[in-house]
Amino acid sequence: MKQPLLALSAFLLVPGAAGQVANGSVLNCTIPSHNPKRVMDDFVTPLSAEETLGLKSAPHGARRVGQHQLEISWIGGTRIFKDKPPYDEPLGGTHWTYCGYNASVGLYMLLKAEEGLFTGALLDDKTGSVLPGGQKIVFSPDVQYYLAYEQPDGMDGEMIKLFRRDGLPIWEGYDGILTSDGKTVVANFENMRWDSQNRLQAEVRPKGQKPTTVTLTKLSDGKWDWLPHIPN
């Protein structure tokens, strides 16, 4: 399994805390590595000290029932997240991990490993709605939109998905610029951020070209694309 390539600084989502990166709140299911030789961070794992701390600090109560079921209470009730077999295969079945609660956005975050895809879910504390998530979430400054990162096993890089705050999907694609056939990475995104119009911007540094800022833009035909186009 290849580890995810994180384009933004990593913050462990602990109760009531959020990282501030590129003018938006970051919710993350990773533990920053203290080993200077490690480039990647590690995921929070089921039954770990990090998960246990988060569960104990949940505002309305949360617990792990046995090894394969999480119960999380929100303002008006309880949500249950069950693993699916095979339980002993990291890249098989479904495995849930509790990452924590963030008071500033009113959301619980869970890591979801499902058939080789490392993604996640968000639980809204006010409504009890389960929203699509990722292993990392980056909110716009006004919390009206969020970007979710997913890691398919074996992919050298991540997939990113743009959602409205209510979980409505808007766009998805690779965390970088690909050639027209989608087979080769031209440049990975760096310094992902939001502009004043709630649009995503990133830096790209294609080999042999000058660094460029690209913006995820909705075109006249309703499709989305990163502009300006990068030659490949």
Backbone hydrogen bonds, N-H to C=O, Kabsch-Sander energy under -0.5 kcal/mol:
donor,donor_aa,acceptor,acceptor_aa,energy
6,L,4,P,-0.8
7,A,5,L,-0.6
13,L,28,N,-2.4
14,V,12,L,-1.0
16,G,101,Y,-2.4
17,A,14,V,-2.3
17,A,101,Y,-0.6
19,G,26,V,-1.8
21,V,19,G,-0.6
21,V,24,G,-2.1
24,G,21,V,-1.3
26,V,19,G,-2.7
27,L,137,I,-2.8
29,C,135,Q,-2.3
31,I,42,D,-3.8
38,R,35,N,-1.9
39,V,37,K,-0.5
42,D,31,I,-1.7
44,V,29,C,-2.0
48,S,45,T,-1.7
52,T,48,S,-2.5
53,L,49,A,-2.2
54,G,50,E,-1.9
55,L,51,E,-2.6
56,K,52,T,-2.1
57,S,53,L,-1.1
58,A,54,G,-0.5
58,A,55,L,-1.0
61,G,58,A,-0.8
62,A,55,L,-0.5
63,R,71,E,-2.4
65,V,63,R,-0.6
65,V,69,Q,-2.7
66,G,64,R,-0.9
70,L,81,F,-2.7
71,E,63,R,-2.9
72,I,79,R,-2.8
73,S,61,G,-2.5
74,W,77,G,-2.4
75,I,125,D,-2.0
77,G,74,W,-1.0
79,R,72,I,-3.0
81,F,70,L,-2.6
83,D,68,H,-2.5
84,K,94,T,-1.9
89,E,86,P,-0.9
92,G,89,E,-2.1
94,T,84,K,-1.9
95,H,113,A,-2.4
97,T,111,L,-2.2
99,C,109,M,-2.6
100,G,109,M,-1.1
102,N,107,L,-2.9
103,A,101,Y,-0.6
105,V,102,N,-0.6
106,G,102,N,-1.2
107,L,102,N,-1.6
108,Y,123,L,-2.4
109,M,100,G,-2.7
110,L,121,A,-2.5
111,L,97,T,-2.6
112,K,119,T,-2.3
113,A,95,H,-2.7
114,E,112,K,-0.6
114,E,117,L,-2.7
115,E,93,G,-1.9
117,L,114,E,-1.7
118,F,116,G,-0.5
118,F,151,Q,-2.3
119,T,112,K,-3.1
119,T,117,L,-0.8
121,A,110,L,-2.0
122,L,131,L,-2.6
123,L,108,Y,-2.1
124,D,122,L,-0.5
124,D,129,S,-2.8
125,D,106,G,-2.4
128,G,124,D,-2.3
131,L,122,L,-3.5
131,L,129,S,-0.7
133,G,120,G,-1.7
135,Q,149,Y,-2.6
136,K,149,Y,-0.8
137,I,27,L,-3.1
138,V,147,L,-2.5
139,F,25,S,-3.1
140,S,145,Y,-2.5
143,V,140,S,-2.1
146,Y,163,F,-2.4
147,L,138,V,-2.7
148,A,161,K,-3.1
149,Y,136,K,-2.5
150,E,159,M,-2.9
151,Q,118,F,-2.4
153,D,116,G,-3.2
155,M,152,P,-2.0
157,G,155,M,-1.9
159,M,150,E,-2.5
160,I,173,G,-3.0
161,K,148,A,-2.4
162,L,171,W,-3.3
163,F,146,Y,-2.8
164,R,168,L,-2.4
165,R,144,Q,-2.3
167,G,164,R,-2.4
170,I,162,L,-2.9
171,W,162,L,-1.4
173,G,160,I,-2.4
175,D,158,E,-2.5
176,G,174,Y,-2.3
177,I,187,A,-3.3
179,T,184,T,-2.3
182,G,179,T,-2.2
186,V,177,I,-3.0
186,V,184,T,-0.6
187,A,177,I,-1.5
189,F,175,D,-1.2
190,E,203,E,-2.1
191,N,7,A,-0.6
193,R,201,Q,-2.6
194,W,22,A,-0.9
195,D,199,R,-2.5
198,N,195,D,-1.6
201,Q,193,R,-3.1
202,A,214,V,-2.0
203,E,190,E,-3.4
204,V,212,T,-2.5
207,K,186,V,-0.6
209,Q,206,P,-2.2
212,T,204,V,-2.5
214,V,202,A,-2.7
214,V,212,T,-0.5
215,T,227,L,-3.0
216,L,200,L,-2.6
217,T,215,T,-0.6
217,T,225,D,-3.2
219,L,217,T,-0.6
219,L,223,K,-3.7
222,G,219,L,-1.9
225,D,217,T,-2.1
227,L,215,T,-2.5
227,L,225,D,-0.6
